[in-house]
Amino acid sequence: MSNMEMKNQTRISEFILLGFEDLHYLKIPLFLLFFFIYILTLAGNLLIIILVVTDQHLHIPMYLFLGNLSCLEVCSSSTILPKVLASFLLTNKAILIRDCMLQYFFFCGFTGTECYLLSVMSYDRYIAICKPLHYATLMNNRFCRNMAFVSWLNGFLASAVVVLCMSQLIFCGPNEINHFFCDSPPVLKLSCSDTHAVSMVIFLLSSAFTFPPFILTLISYVCIISTILRISSVAGRQKTFSTCSSHLLVVTIFYGTLMSVYVLPETNKVINLKKIFSLFYTILTPMVNPFIYSLRNQEVKMAAKKLFHKCWTIS
């Protein structure tokens, strides 16, 4: 479309988030399901944050990363789920383009940060299990704080670049987004200006934030599992293997579904499939991460028991 033709078009000021409109007959059960998931996500992750901040025994690198991850999950879920819950109760599903871009900025920033943070956490576990004698030297507090800071910085810098590019686009109708939040693929489809450059930027950044961290995470866990198999104690081997395998499963689901949405080509056949994939990394992993990474840990369990006992005594 030429510049003159775009100027003659009426620009739209809002989008309509269709969400789960095709399942409107299930809106009450879906509302209750997502509300339960949101409460469980907030409760689990906020508990981890409180424990990491208040318990001196958890002021070590591994729990610093877990605290950052829980903070990410709380923020990421709160960026998307309240709007999803409101869509089940309200007939007005409109969202201003400005608010849509803001939602995507925070979602993209939190997701990009999590990609790098998960790989840093896998490296931390690799050093702890495969090179325990060097752990205190390699994973000192200053290094861990810097790695966490760099993860947050990179995530939001990449998000700012993408949103800046998307803000230059012109939207002149239609305005219905076939998704439950403002994600870039369905939003770009609604633009009446050329989106090839923006799509390329998103593809390159998505690839940089998914493939290298996933490969690093995979290599770390392969080394960890090979070390575990050499443990002489059967009980110790089974316990450590169970923990690492559950970590690897959650990480694979997170990276796998994320890559499927942002790296695979956008076609009509996979639109609904990508919406389902989006549920995994936006809703499922924030809910299960505190249970997989933290609440099964004996030190976290002891810290939680002490906190609950203290609260009970005070009350």
PASEBA-1860 file (N, C-alpha, C; in nm, 3 decimals):
! residues 315
1> MSNMEMKN> 0.084/-0.118/0.000/0.000/0.000/0.000/0.088/0.124/0.000 ~ 0.057/0.224/-0.085/0.138/0.345/-0.095/0.109/0.436/0.024 ~ 0.198/0.535/0.041/0.180/0.628/0.153/0.050/0.707/0.141 ~ 0.015/0.748/0.016/-0.107/0.825/-0.006/-0.230/0.743/0.028 ~ -0.227/0.613/-0.012/-0.341/0.526/0.017/-0.356/0.506/0.167 ~ -0.243/0.494/0.238/-0.250/0.475/0.383/-0.305/0.599/0.452 ~ -0.269/0.717/0.401/-0.319/0.840/0.461/-0.469/0.853/0.444 ~ -0.522/0.799/0.330/-0.664/0.808/0.303/-0.745/0.709/0.386
9> QTRISEFI> -0.678/0.608/0.446/-0.745/0.511/0.530/-0.772/0.571/0.668 ~ -0.883/0.528/0.729/-0.915/0.571/0.864/-0.837/0.486/0.963 ~ -0.754/0.550/1.042/-0.675/0.477/1.140/-0.764/0.434/1.256 ~ -0.743/0.312/1.304/-0.818/0.262/1.418/-0.742/0.296/1.546 ~ -0.814/0.305/1.655/-0.752/0.344/1.782/-0.752/0.229/1.883 ~ -0.819/0.119/1.851/-0.826/0.008/1.945/-0.837/-0.125/1.871 ~ -0.800/-0.231/1.943/-0.814/-0.367/1.892/-0.922/-0.438/1.973 ~ -0.973/-0.546/1.914/-1.067/-0.634/1.984/-0.997/-0.767/2.007
17> LLGFEDLH> -0.974/-0.802/2.133/-0.911/-0.929/2.167/-1.020/-1.037/2.169 ~ -1.019/-1.124/2.069/-1.122/-1.228/2.061/-1.105/-1.332/2.172 ~ -0.981/-1.357/2.211/-0.956/-1.452/2.319/-1.008/-1.591/2.287 ~ -1.097/-1.640/2.375/-1.156/-1.773/2.357/-1.303/-1.760/2.318 ~ -1.328/-1.669/2.224/-1.463/-1.641/2.181/-1.534/-1.764/2.125 ~ -1.457/-1.853/2.060/-1.518/-1.974/2.004/-1.561/-2.072/2.112 ~ -1.520/-2.049/2.237/-1.560/-2.134/2.350/-1.649/-2.055/2.447 ~ -1.732/-1.965/2.392/-1.813/-1.876/2.476/-1.907/-1.953/2.568
25> YLKIPLFL> -1.949/-2.073/2.528/-2.040/-2.153/2.610/-1.969/-2.210/2.733 ~ -1.834/-2.198/2.738/-1.757/-2.246/2.852/-1.694/-2.131/2.931 ~ -1.749/-2.010/2.915/-1.680/-1.895/2.972/-1.676/-1.899/3.125 ~ -1.778/-1.952/3.191/-1.775/-1.959/3.337/-1.674/-2.063/3.386 ~ -1.677/-2.188/3.333/-1.574/-2.285/3.374/-1.432/-2.237/3.342 ~ -1.414/-2.172/3.224/-1.282/-2.122/3.188/-1.239/-2.009/3.281 ~ -1.333/-1.921/3.318/-1.300/-1.814/3.412/-1.253/-1.872/3.545 ~ -1.326/-1.971/3.597/-1.290/-2.033/3.724/-1.154/-2.103/3.715
33> LFFFIYIL> -1.129/-2.170/3.600/-1.001/-2.239/3.580/-0.885/-2.141/3.579 ~ -0.897/-2.034/3.499/-0.789/-1.937/3.489/-0.772/-1.858/3.618 ~ -0.883/-1.834/3.688/-0.874/-1.764/3.817/-0.799/-1.849/3.919 ~ -0.828/-1.979/3.921/-0.757/-2.071/4.011/-0.609/-2.076/3.976 ~ -0.577/-2.082/3.845/-0.437/-2.085/3.802/-0.366/-1.957/3.843 ~ -0.433/-1.843/3.828/-0.371/-1.715/3.863/-0.343/-1.706/4.013 ~ -0.440/-1.747/4.095/-0.421/-1.744/4.240/-0.309/-1.839/4.281 ~ -0.306/-1.958/4.221/-0.202/-2.056/4.253/-0.065/-2.004/4.211
41> TLAGNLLI> -0.059/-1.940/4.094/0.066/-1.882/4.046/0.118/-1.774/4.139 ~ 0.028/-1.682/4.178/0.068/-1.575/4.268/0.112/-1.630/4.404 ~ 0.033/-1.724/4.458/0.063/-1.778/4.591/0.198/-1.849/4.593 ~ 0.221/-1.937/4.495/0.345/-2.014/4.491/0.467/-1.926/4.472 ~ 0.459/-1.833/4.378/0.576/-1.749/4.348/0.601/-1.644/4.454 ~ 0.494/-1.586/4.510/0.513/-1.487/4.617/0.571/-1.553/4.742 ~ 0.531/-1.678/4.767/0.588/-1.751/4.880/0.739/-1.768/4.862 ~ 0.782/-1.803/4.741/0.925/-1.819/4.714/0.999/-1.687/4.735
49> IILVVTDQ> 0.942/-1.578/4.687/1.006/-1.447/4.701/1.021/-1.411/4.849 ~ 0.915/-1.433/4.927/0.919/-1.401/5.070/1.024/-1.485/5.142 ~ 1.028/-1.615/5.108/1.124/-1.704/5.173/1.268/-1.665/5.139 ~ 1.293/-1.634/5.012/1.429/-1.599/4.970/1.474/-1.469/5.035 ~ 1.382/-1.374/5.051/1.417/-1.245/5.110/1.438/-1.255/5.261 ~ 1.353/-1.334/5.329/1.352/-1.332/5.476/1.443/-1.437/5.540 ~ 1.470/-1.548/5.471/1.548/-1.655/5.533/1.695/-1.642/5.496 ~ 1.780/-1.626/5.596/1.924/-1.608/5.574/1.988/-1.730/5.508
57> HLHIPMYL> 1.933/-1.848/5.534/1.991/-1.970/5.477/1.972/-1.977/5.325 ~ 1.879/-1.898/5.271/1.852/-1.900/5.128/1.922/-1.787/5.055 ~ 2.012/-1.716/5.122/2.086/-1.607/5.057/2.211/-1.662/4.989 ~ 2.186/-1.754/4.896/2.294/-1.814/4.817/2.256/-1.804/4.670 ~ 2.353/-1.821/4.577/2.327/-1.798/4.435/2.204/-1.870/4.379 ~ 2.187/-1.998/4.411/2.076/-2.073/4.352/1.942/-2.009/4.386 ~ 1.925/-1.965/4.509/1.798/-1.907/4.550/1.784/-1.762/4.506 ~ 1.897/-1.696/4.479/1.890/-1.563/4.417/1.824/-1.574/4.280
65> FLGNLSCL> 1.865/-1.674/4.202/1.805/-1.696/4.070/1.659/-1.738/4.082 ~ 1.629/-1.825/4.179/1.491/-1.870/4.198/1.401/-1.753/4.238 ~ 1.453/-1.661/4.321/1.377/-1.543/4.358/1.349/-1.454/4.238 ~ 1.449/-1.438/4.152/1.430/-1.360/4.029/1.328/-1.427/3.938 ~ 1.336/-1.560/3.927/1.241/-1.633/3.842/1.098/-1.617/3.894 ~ 1.080/-1.628/4.025/0.946/-1.612/4.082/0.893/-1.470/4.061 ~ 0.981/-1.371/4.073/0.941/-1.233/4.046/0.896/-1.217/3.902 ~ 0.970/-1.279/3.812/0.934/-1.277/3.670/0.796/-1.339/3.648
73> EVCSSSTI> 0.771/-1.454/3.712/0.645/-1.525/3.690/0.527/-1.445/3.742 ~ 0.543/-1.379/3.856/0.436/-1.295/3.910/0.405/-1.180/3.814 ~ 0.509/-1.113/3.767/0.492/-0.999/3.676/0.435/-1.043/3.542 ~ 0.487/-1.152/3.487/0.442/-1.200/3.357/0.295/-1.242/3.361 ~ 0.256/-1.316/3.464/0.117/-1.360/3.477/0.024/-1.240/3.496 ~ 0.068/-1.141/3.574/-0.015/-1.024/3.600/-0.026/-0.933/3.478 ~ 0.061/-0.951/3.381/0.054/-0.875/3.257/-0.057/-0.928/3.166 ~ -0.087/-1.058/3.176/-0.177/-1.122/3.080/-0.308/-1.169/3.144
81> LPKVLASF> -0.300/-1.242/3.256/-0.418/-1.309/3.308/-0.532/-1.217/3.354 ~ -0.507/-1.101/3.418/-0.621/-1.015/3.454/-0.706/-0.975/3.334 ~ -0.643/-0.945/3.222/-0.718/-0.910/3.101/-0.795/-1.031/3.047 ~ -0.734/-1.150/3.056/-0.803/-1.271/3.013/-0.925/-1.296/3.100 ~ -0.910/-1.283/3.230/-1.022/-1.303/3.322/-1.134/-1.203/3.297 ~ -1.097/-1.077/3.271/-1.198/-0.974/3.243/-1.274/-1.004/3.115 ~ -1.207/-1.066/3.017/-1.272/-1.095/2.888/-1.385/-1.197/2.903 ~ -1.378/-1.282/3.007/-1.484/-1.380/3.030/-1.608/-1.317/3.092
89> LLTNKAIL> -1.590/-1.202/3.160/-1.700/-1.139/3.232/-1.759/-1.019/3.160 ~ -1.677/-0.952/3.079/-1.721/-0.829/3.013/-1.752/-0.854/2.866 ~ -1.851/-0.783/2.816/-1.882/-0.792/2.673/-1.787/-0.707/2.590 ~ -1.735/-0.600/2.650/-1.641/-0.514/2.579/-1.500/-0.573/2.587 ~ -1.449/-0.623/2.476/-1.316/-0.686/2.471/-1.213/-0.594/2.404 ~ -1.245/-0.466/2.396/-1.156/-0.371/2.328/-1.037/-0.336/2.414 ~ -0.925/-0.309/2.349/-0.804/-0.261/2.414/-0.741/-0.155/2.325 ~ -0.707/-0.042/2.381/-0.644/0.064/2.303/-0.511/0.016/2.246
97> IRDCMLQY> -0.477/0.064/2.127/-0.351/0.024/2.065/-0.233/0.058/2.156 ~ -0.242/0.174/2.222/-0.135/0.213/2.315/-0.121/0.110/2.428 ~ -0.233/0.068/2.484/-0.231/-0.030/2.592/-0.187/-0.167/2.541 ~ -0.222/-0.198/2.418/-0.181/-0.324/2.357/-0.029/-0.329/2.343 ~ 0.029/-0.221/2.296/0.175/-0.214/2.282/0.244/-0.221/2.419 ~ 0.181/-0.159/2.519/0.238/-0.161/2.653/0.235/-0.302/2.710 ~ 0.123/-0.372/2.688/0.115/-0.510/2.736/0.220/-0.597/2.669 ~ 0.236/-0.579/2.538/0.335/-0.660/2.467/0.477/-0.625/2.510
105> FFFCGFTG> 0.502/-0.498/2.541/0.636/-0.458/2.586/0.674/-0.533/2.714 ~ 0.583/-0.534/2.812/0.614/-0.602/2.938/0.619/-0.753/2.920 ~ 0.526/-0.808/2.843/0.527/-0.952/2.819/0.658/-0.995/2.751 ~ 0.697/-0.921/2.648/0.818/-0.953/2.573/0.942/-0.938/2.662 ~ 0.943/-0.833/2.745/1.056/-0.812/2.835/1.070/-0.922/2.938 ~ 0.959/-0.961/2.999/0.962/-1.067/3.100/0.999/-1.202/3.038 ~ 0.946/-1.229/2.919/0.974/-1.358/2.854/1.119/-1.366/2.809 ~ 1.171/-1.258/2.751/1.312/-1.255/2.711/1.405/-1.271/2.829
113> TECYLLSV> 1.370/-1.206/2.940/1.450/-1.220/3.062/1.450/-1.363/3.111 ~ 1.333/-1.427/3.108/1.322/-1.565/3.156/1.404/-1.661/3.071 ~ 1.409/-1.636/2.940/1.488/-1.722/2.851/1.634/-1.729/2.897 ~ 1.692/-1.612/2.925/1.832/-1.609/2.966/1.849/-1.655/3.111 ~ 1.752/-1.622/3.196/1.763/-1.659/3.337/1.759/-1.811/3.354 ~ 1.675/-1.880/3.277/1.669/-2.026/3.285/1.801/-2.090/3.243 ~ 1.866/-2.032/3.142/1.995/-2.087/3.099/2.102/-2.061/3.205 ~ 2.098/-1.945/3.271/2.193/-1.916/3.379/2.170/-2.011/3.496
121> MSYDRYIA> 2.044/-2.041/3.525/2.012/-2.135/3.633/2.062/-2.276/3.602 ~ 2.051/-2.316/3.476/2.101/-2.449/3.438/2.254/-2.454/3.451 ~ 2.321/-2.342/3.417/2.466/-2.335/3.433/2.505/-2.343/3.581 ~ 2.426/-2.277/3.665/2.450/-2.282/3.810/2.441/-2.426/3.861 ~ 2.339/-2.500/3.815/2.324/-2.641/3.858/2.437/-2.728/3.802 ~ 2.482/-2.694/3.680/2.593/-2.769/3.619/2.720/-2.754/3.704 ~ 2.751/-2.631/3.744/2.870/-2.608/3.826/2.856/-2.677/3.962 ~ 2.736/-2.668/4.021/2.714/-2.725/4.154/2.729/-2.877/4.154
129> ICKPLHYA> 2.684/-2.943/4.047/2.685/-3.090/4.044/2.811/-3.145/3.979 ~ 2.855/-3.083/3.871/2.969/-3.136/3.796/3.103/-3.082/3.844 ~ 3.105/-2.960/3.900/3.231/-2.901/3.947/3.210/-2.842/4.087 ~ 3.172/-2.924/4.184/3.138/-2.871/4.318/3.253/-2.800/4.387 ~ 3.376/-2.842/4.362/3.490/-2.780/4.429/3.514/-2.637/4.381 ~ 3.468/-2.607/4.260/3.489/-2.472/4.202/3.365/-2.384/4.218 ~ 3.260/-2.437/4.279/3.132/-2.364/4.282/3.145/-2.230/4.353 ~ 3.204/-2.229/4.471/3.213/-2.105/4.548/3.292/-1.997/4.475
137> TLMNNRFC> 3.391/-2.041/4.396/3.474/-1.944/4.322/3.402/-1.892/4.198 ~ 3.344/-1.985/4.122/3.280/-1.948/3.995/3.147/-1.877/4.015 ~ 3.066/-1.924/4.110/2.931/-1.870/4.130/2.927/-1.786/4.257 ~ 3.013/-1.684/4.263/3.009/-1.595/4.379/2.890/-1.499/4.366 ~ 2.856/-1.432/4.475/2.736/-1.348/4.478/2.740/-1.234/4.377 ~ 2.858/-1.174/4.359/2.869/-1.063/4.264/2.843/-1.109/4.122 ~ 2.902/-1.223/4.084/2.882/-1.277/3.950/2.734/-1.311/3.927 ~ 2.670/-1.369/4.026/2.529/-1.408/4.012/2.438/-1.286/4.001
145> RNMAFVSW> 2.466/-1.184/4.080/2.386/-1.060/4.069/2.403/-0.997/3.932 ~ 2.526/-0.997/3.880/2.551/-0.941/3.747/2.478/-1.019/3.638 ~ 2.480/-1.153/3.650/2.412/-1.236/3.551/2.260/-1.213/3.553 ~ 2.204/-1.200/3.672/2.061/-1.172/3.684/2.028/-1.035/3.625 ~ 2.114/-0.935/3.655/2.092/-0.800/3.602/2.100/-0.799/3.449 ~ 2.199/-0.868/3.393/2.215/-0.873/3.247/2.095/-0.940/3.182 ~ 2.041/-1.044/3.246/1.923/-1.111/3.193/1.805/-1.015/3.183 ~ 1.781/-0.939/3.290/1.672/-0.841/3.289/1.698/-0.731/3.186
153> LNGFLASA> 1.822/-0.682/3.182/1.856/-0.573/3.090/1.838/-0.616/2.945 ~ 1.890/-0.733/2.909/1.879/-0.780/2.771/1.733/-0.803/2.732 ~ 1.656/-0.861/2.823/1.515/-0.887/2.792/1.440/-0.760/2.759 ~ 1.459/-0.655/2.839/1.382/-0.533/2.816/1.442/-0.445/2.707 ~ 1.571/-0.456/2.682/1.627/-0.384/2.566/1.571/-0.442/2.436 ~ 1.567/-0.574/2.426/1.511/-0.638/2.307/1.364/-0.603/2.292 ~ 1.292/-0.603/2.403/1.150/-0.568/2.400/1.129/-0.425/2.353 ~ 1.214/-0.333/2.400/1.202/-0.193/2.359/1.226/-0.177/2.209
161> VVVLCMSQ> 1.322/-0.252/2.154/1.351/-0.245/2.010/1.230/-0.292/1.930 ~ 1.171/-0.404/1.970/1.057/-0.460/1.898/0.937/-0.365/1.904 ~ 0.905/-0.316/2.023/0.788/-0.228/2.039/0.810/-0.096/1.966 ~ 0.933/-0.046/1.965/0.963/0.077/1.890/0.937/0.056/1.742 ~ 0.976/-0.058/1.690/0.951/-0.090/1.549/0.800/-0.104/1.522 ~ 0.730/-0.172/1.612/0.587/-0.193/1.593/0.508/-0.064/1.605 ~ 0.557/0.030/1.685/0.486/0.157/1.702/0.488/0.243/1.576 ~ 0.575/0.211/1.481/0.581/0.285/1.355/0.477/0.236/1.254
169> LIFCGPNE> 0.413/0.124/1.285/0.316/0.066/1.193/0.184/0.142/1.195 ~ 0.112/0.133/1.086/-0.020/0.197/1.074/-0.127/0.088/1.074 ~ -0.232/0.110/1.152/-0.342/0.014/1.159/-0.470/0.085/1.114 ~ -0.531/0.032/1.011/-0.650/0.097/0.955/-0.765/-0.001/0.933 ~ -0.763/-0.112/1.003/-0.870/-0.211/0.995/-0.832/-0.328/0.908 ~ -0.886/-0.448/0.940/-0.972/-0.482/1.054/-0.896/-0.474/1.186 ~ -0.970/-0.488/1.296/-0.906/-0.467/1.427/-0.928/-0.582/1.524 ~ -0.964/-0.699/1.477/-0.987/-0.814/1.565/-0.860/-0.901/1.575
177> INHFFCDS> -0.810/-0.919/1.698/-0.692/-1.002/1.723/-0.738/-1.140/1.768 ~ -0.706/-1.240/1.690/-0.745/-1.377/1.723/-0.647/-1.436/1.825 ~ -0.649/-1.378/1.945/-0.558/-1.423/2.051/-0.615/-1.375/2.184 ~ -0.556/-1.425/2.296/-0.604/-1.382/2.428/-0.517/-1.272/2.487 ~ -0.411/-1.231/2.416/-0.332/-1.115/2.457/-0.266/-1.055/2.333 ~ -0.204/-0.939/2.350/-0.145/-0.867/2.236/-0.009/-0.926/2.203 ~ -0.008/-1.028/2.121/0.116/-1.089/2.075/0.150/-1.034/1.937 ~ 0.277/-1.036/1.903/0.320/-0.970/1.778/0.267/-1.036/1.650
185> PPVLKLSC> 0.266/-1.171/1.636/0.219/-1.228/1.508/0.077/-1.186/1.469 ~ -0.024/-1.199/1.558/-0.159/-1.157/1.517/-0.173/-1.006/1.501 ~ -0.094/-0.928/1.578/-0.101/-0.782/1.564/-0.045/-0.738/1.430 ~ 0.067/-0.796/1.388/0.128/-0.759/1.261/0.036/-0.789/1.143 ~ -0.047/-0.893/1.156/-0.140/-0.927/1.047/-0.243/-0.818/1.024 ~ -0.268/-0.734/1.124/-0.370/-0.630/1.113/-0.315/-0.500/1.056 ~ -0.185/-0.490/1.042/-0.126/-0.364/0.994/-0.146/-0.349/0.843 ~ -0.175/-0.227/0.801/-0.189/-0.200/0.658/-0.062/-0.138/0.601
193> SDTHAVSM> 0.047/-0.138/0.678/0.176/-0.095/0.627/0.267/-0.216/0.612 ~ 0.383/-0.195/0.553/0.477/-0.306/0.527/0.536/-0.355/0.660 ~ 0.521/-0.485/0.687/0.567/-0.542/0.814/0.688/-0.633/0.798 ~ 0.746/-0.640/0.680/0.857/-0.733/0.657/0.977/-0.702/0.747 ~ 1.011/-0.575/0.759/1.127/-0.537/0.841/1.102/-0.570/0.988 ~ 0.981/-0.538/1.037/0.948/-0.567/1.176/0.948/-0.717/1.201 ~ 0.891/-0.792/1.107/0.888/-0.938/1.121/1.028/-0.997/1.126 ~ 1.119/-0.940/1.046/1.257/-0.989/1.046/1.326/-0.959/1.179
201> VIFLLSSA> 1.302/-0.838/1.234/1.360/-0.802/1.364/1.309/-0.897/1.471 ~ 1.178/-0.925/1.471/1.120/-1.015/1.571/1.176/-1.155/1.554 ~ 1.190/-1.201/1.431/1.243/-1.335/1.407/1.387/-1.347/1.457 ~ 1.469/-1.247/1.428/1.610/-1.252/1.469/1.624/-1.247/1.621 ~ 1.550/-1.157/1.685/1.558/-1.146/1.831/1.499/-1.270/1.899 ~ 1.390/-1.323/1.843/1.330/-1.444/1.900/1.427/-1.561/1.890 ~ 1.493/-1.572/1.776/1.590/-1.680/1.758/1.707/-1.664/1.856 ~ 1.754/-1.539/1.875/1.866/-1.514/1.965/1.830/-1.540/2.110
209> FTFPPFIL> 1.703/-1.521/2.145/1.660/-1.537/2.284/1.606/-1.677/2.315 ~ 1.598/-1.763/2.215/1.547/-1.898/2.240/1.649/-2.007/2.209 ~ 1.704/-2.008/2.088/1.795/-2.116/2.048/1.922/-2.123/2.133 ~ 2.002/-2.015/2.144/2.126/-2.026/2.224/2.101/-2.062/2.371 ~ 2.005/-1.995/2.441/1.981/-2.036/2.580/1.932/-2.180/2.592 ~ 1.849/-2.224/2.498/1.798/-2.361/2.504/1.910/-2.462/2.482 ~ 1.997/-2.434/2.386/2.110/-2.525/2.360/2.203/-2.529/2.482 ~ 2.230/-2.412/2.542/2.315/-2.407/2.661/2.251/-2.485/2.776
217> TLISYVCI> 2.120/-2.469/2.793/2.048/-2.542/2.898/2.053/-2.691/2.873 ~ 2.032/-2.730/2.748/2.033/-2.872/2.712/2.171/-2.934/2.739 ~ 2.277/-2.864/2.699/2.413/-2.914/2.721/2.441/-2.926/2.871 ~ 2.397/-2.827/2.948/2.420/-2.830/3.093/2.354/-2.952/3.155 ~ 2.229/-2.980/3.116/2.159/-3.093/3.177/2.210/-3.227/3.126 ~ 2.260/-3.232/3.003/2.323/-3.356/2.955/2.446/-3.387/3.039 ~ 2.527/-3.284/3.066/2.646/-3.302/3.152/2.605/-3.341/3.294 ~ 2.498/-3.279/3.344/2.451/-3.310/3.479/2.404/-3.456/3.488
225> ISTILRIS> 2.326/-3.500/3.388/2.274/-3.636/3.390/2.388/-3.738/3.378 ~ 2.488/-3.707/3.295/2.602/-3.798/3.282/2.679/-3.808/3.414 ~ 2.686/-3.698/3.488/2.751/-3.700/3.619/2.667/-3.778/3.721 ~ 2.536/-3.760/3.713/2.446/-3.830/3.805/2.458/-3.981/3.788 ~ 2.471/-4.026/3.664/2.478/-4.170/3.637/2.603/-4.234/3.699 ~ 2.701/-4.150/3.734/2.823/-4.203/3.796/2.817/-4.203/3.949 ~ 2.703/-4.153/4.005/2.687/-4.154/4.151/2.669/-4.297/4.198 ~ 2.744/-4.335/4.300/2.740/-4.474/4.347/2.613/-4.504/4.425
233> SVAGRQKT> 2.561/-4.405/4.498/2.439/-4.425/4.577/2.316/-4.427/4.487 ~ 2.241/-4.536/4.492/2.121/-4.549/4.409/2.016/-4.447/4.450 ~ 1.996/-4.430/4.581/1.896/-4.334/4.630/1.933/-4.192/4.589 ~ 2.061/-4.156/4.605/2.106/-4.023/4.565/2.093/-4.000/4.416 ~ 2.125/-4.104/4.338/2.113/-4.094/4.193/1.968/-4.074/4.150 ~ 1.877/-4.149/4.210/1.736/-4.139/4.174/1.679/-4.002/4.211 ~ 1.715/-3.952/4.331/1.664/-3.823/4.376/1.712/-3.710/4.286 ~ 1.841/-3.707/4.259/1.899/-3.600/4.175/1.847/-3.610/4.032
241> FSTCSSHL> 1.836/-3.732/3.980/1.787/-3.751/3.844/1.642/-3.707/3.831 ~ 1.560/-3.737/3.933/1.420/-3.697/3.932/1.407/-3.545/3.928 ~ 1.489/-3.476/4.010/1.485/-3.330/4.014/1.527/-3.270/3.881 ~ 1.639/-3.317/3.826/1.691/-3.261/3.700/1.599/-3.292/3.582 ~ 1.540/-3.412/3.581/1.451/-3.448/3.470/1.326/-3.361/3.471 ~ 1.273/-3.329/3.591/1.156/-3.241/3.598/1.193/-3.100/3.554 ~ 1.314/-3.053/3.592/1.361/-2.922/3.544/1.368/-2.920/3.392 ~ 1.428/-3.024/3.336/1.448/-3.030/3.191/1.316/-3.037/3.118
249> LVVTIFYG> 1.219/-3.108/3.174/1.087/-3.119/3.111/1.020/-2.983/3.102 ~ 1.019/-2.908/3.213/0.956/-2.777/3.216/1.027/-2.680/3.122 ~ 1.161/-2.683/3.123/1.239/-2.595/3.036/1.213/-2.627/2.889 ~ 1.203/-2.756/2.855/1.176/-2.796/2.716/1.039/-2.750/2.671 ~ 0.939/-2.761/2.759/0.805/-2.713/2.725/0.807/-2.562/2.703 ~ 0.877/-2.489/2.791/0.882/-2.343/2.780/0.948/-2.301/2.649 ~ 1.072/-2.348/2.625/1.144/-2.308/2.504/1.078/-2.364/2.379 ~ 1.030/-2.489/2.385/0.971/-2.552/2.267/0.848/-2.481/2.217
257> TLMSVYVL> 0.756/-2.449/2.309/0.634/-2.379/2.268/0.663/-2.236/2.225 ~ 0.760/-2.173/2.292/0.797/-2.035/2.256/0.856/-2.030/2.115 ~ 0.945/-2.124/2.084/1.004/-2.128/1.949/0.899/-2.161/1.844 ~ 0.802/-2.246/1.879/0.697/-2.282/1.785/0.613/-2.161/1.745 ~ 0.590/-2.071/1.841/0.506/-1.954/1.814/0.581/-1.848/1.735 ~ 0.708/-1.822/1.770/0.778/-1.707/1.713/0.869/-1.740/1.596 ~ 0.908/-1.866/1.583/1.002/-1.900/1.477/0.932/-1.968/1.359 ~ 0.829/-2.049/1.387/0.756/-2.115/1.277/0.680/-2.012/1.196
265> PETNKVIN> 0.664/-2.034/1.065/0.592/-1.939/0.980/0.445/-1.927/1.020 ~ 0.388/-1.809/1.000/0.249/-1.782/1.034/0.159/-1.826/0.919 ~ 0.081/-1.930/0.941/-0.016/-1.979/0.842/-0.151/-1.998/0.908 ~ -0.257/-2.001/0.826/-0.391/-2.016/0.881/-0.409/-2.149/0.954 ~ -0.335/-2.252/0.911/-0.351/-2.384/0.970/-0.300/-2.393/1.113 ~ -0.202/-2.308/1.147/-0.139/-2.320/1.279/-0.175/-2.206/1.374 ~ -0.269/-2.118/1.334/-0.304/-2.003/1.420/-0.360/-2.051/1.553 ~ -0.461/-2.141/1.548/-0.519/-2.192/1.673/-0.421/-2.277/1.750
273> LKKIFSLF> -0.334/-2.349/1.677/-0.232/-2.430/1.745/-0.134/-2.341/1.820 ~ -0.096/-2.229/1.760/-0.005/-2.136/1.826/-0.070/-2.073/1.949 ~ -0.202/-2.053/1.943/-0.272/-2.000/2.060/-0.264/-2.099/2.176 ~ -0.277/-2.227/2.145/-0.265/-2.331/2.247/-0.123/-2.335/2.302 ~ -0.023/-2.327/2.211/0.116/-2.326/2.254/0.143/-2.207/2.347 ~ 0.080/-2.093/2.317/0.101/-1.974/2.400/0.055/-1.995/2.543 ~ -0.046/-2.080/2.563/-0.094/-2.109/2.697/0.014/-2.172/2.783 ~ 0.102/-2.250/2.721/0.205/-2.321/2.797/0.305/-2.225/2.859
281> YTILTPMV> 0.360/-2.131/2.778/0.465/-2.045/2.833/0.411/-1.920/2.901 ~ 0.284/-1.885/2.881/0.228/-1.769/2.949/0.154/-1.804/3.076 ~ 0.098/-1.926/3.084/0.012/-1.961/3.197/0.060/-2.087/3.270 ~ 0.097/-2.192/3.196/0.133/-2.318/3.260/0.266/-2.310/3.335 ~ 0.373/-2.267/3.266/0.505/-2.267/3.331/0.515/-2.171/3.450 ~ 0.452/-2.051/3.447/0.456/-1.968/3.569/0.390/-2.036/3.689 ~ 0.290/-2.122/3.663/0.223/-2.190/3.773/0.307/-2.304/3.830 ~ 0.373/-2.382/3.743/0.443/-2.502/3.789/0.587/-2.475/3.831
289> NPFIYSLR> 0.647/-2.366/3.785/0.788/-2.340/3.815/0.820/-2.337/3.965 ~ 0.739/-2.268/4.050/0.774/-2.270/4.193/0.770/-2.409/4.254 ~ 0.681/-2.495/4.205/0.671/-2.631/4.259/0.785/-2.719/4.206 ~ 0.821/-2.699/4.081/0.927/-2.782/4.021/1.065/-2.741/4.073 ~ 1.090/-2.610/4.078/1.224/-2.561/4.112/1.247/-2.542/4.261 ~ 1.142/-2.509/4.335/1.164/-2.462/4.472/1.095/-2.544/4.579 ~ 0.964/-2.560/4.570/0.888/-2.615/4.681/0.912/-2.763/4.704 ~ 0.981/-2.830/4.610/1.021/-2.969/4.632/1.158/-2.976/4.701
297> NQEVKMAA> 1.223/-2.861/4.713/1.356/-2.855/4.773/1.347/-2.859/4.925 ~ 1.432/-2.940/4.987/1.425/-2.958/5.131/1.452/-2.830/5.208 ~ 1.548/-2.748/5.160/1.580/-2.623/5.228/1.463/-2.525/5.221 ~ 1.395/-2.522/5.107/1.279/-2.434/5.092/1.166/-2.482/5.182 ~ 1.147/-2.613/5.189/1.043/-2.669/5.277/1.069/-2.630/5.423 ~ 1.193/-2.640/5.466/1.228/-2.604/5.604/1.205/-2.455/5.628 ~ 1.242/-2.372/5.531/1.221/-2.227/5.544/1.072/-2.195/5.551 ~ 0.991/-2.265/5.470/0.846/-2.243/5.471/0.786/-2.284/5.605
305> KKLFHKCW> 0.831/-2.397/5.659/0.781/-2.443/5.789/0.814/-2.341/5.898 ~ 0.937/-2.287/5.895/0.976/-2.187/5.994/0.891/-2.061/5.981 ~ 0.864/-2.020/5.855/0.784/-1.899/5.833/0.642/-1.919/5.882 ~ 0.581/-2.035/5.849/0.445/-2.061/5.893/0.437/-2.072/6.046 ~ 0.537/-2.134/6.106/0.540/-2.146/6.252/0.552/-2.009/6.318 ~ 0.633/-1.923/6.259/0.651/-1.787/6.311/0.521/-1.707/6.300 ~ 0.455/-1.720/6.186/0.328/-1.649/6.165/0.222/-1.700/6.261 ~ 0.221/-1.833/6.281/0.123/-1.893/6.372/0.147/-1.846/6.514
313> TIS> 0.275/-1.838/6.554/0.308/-1.794/6.690/0.267/-1.649/6.712 ~ 0.292/-1.564/6.615/0.256/-1.422/6.624/0.105/-1.406/6.631 ~ 0.033/-1.483/6.547/-0.113/-1.469/6.546/-0.176/-1.525/6.673
END
